[in-house]
């Protein structure tokens, strides 16, 4: 006794059609590239455009790094200037008094301060 069941499954039919179309595509591509060259081209496309670390992300990262390096240089220069000012304030009492009067409006007991803007 033999039993055969003939049911068309749409998914498998589509798969067979895709495979047939893939054969057509491969025959057209194989004229120009062998299988190693094709794998290499697909790999390049994946790495350069599709990957998480694609070429566009790398360019954006380089620009961000450049901006951050400029910011680091700015703050290092600012730190050096403030360090020099602090050394001047600690080394000379007159400069310290002048700074306290200008920045914090400090005064002596017998003085009055008028702030003009």
Buried (B, 14 or more C-beta within 10 A) or exposed (E): EEEEEEEEEEEEEEEEEEEEEEEEEEEEBEEEEEEEEBEEEEEEEEEEEEEEEBEEEEEEEEEEEEEEEEEEEEEEEEEEEEEEEEEEBEEEEEEEEEBEBEEEEEEEEEEEEEEEE
